[in-house]
């Protein structure tokens, strides 16, 4: 993992961006988490 950024957009919702590297390859992932019923749920996962 090269970089991780987390942004709390509002109470109970957070977005994360992750840059991953393996050898010469790299890619990014975007995730959205929402707090529901006492736990965090990933509601969006995009690999770029």
Secondary structure, DSSP 8 states (H G I E B T S, - for coil): --EEEEEEEETTEEEEEEEEEETTEEEEEEEEEEEETTEEEEEEEEE-
